[in-house]
Amino acid sequence: MSLNVSLPIELENRVREHVASGLYGSASEVIREALRLFEAYQQAQAGSLQLLKSDIAKGMVDVRAARVSVVNMDNIKSEGRKKK
């Protein structure tokens, strides 16, 4: 498959710099690697979001079961400062 892509000059320059560094043999290699990294980043983000949703769900179970209490941040700060 062949695909032509237009890039802003800043991105074009970055692609050229990566090729010039010798780490990549062509602009296509740079773009392929960038897409692989982008997909890995998206998967990591999705995993983090899923963990966050799971933690929130656990917290809500605790709220419904009355296993939570009001937190006094001033007391927490005071206790933390005492431990320095």
Buried (B, 14 or more C-beta within 10 A) or exposed (E): EEEEEEEEEEEEEBBEEBBEEEEBEEBEBBBEEBEEEEEEEEEEEEEEEEEEEEEEEEEEEEEEEEEEEEEEEEEEEEEEEEEE
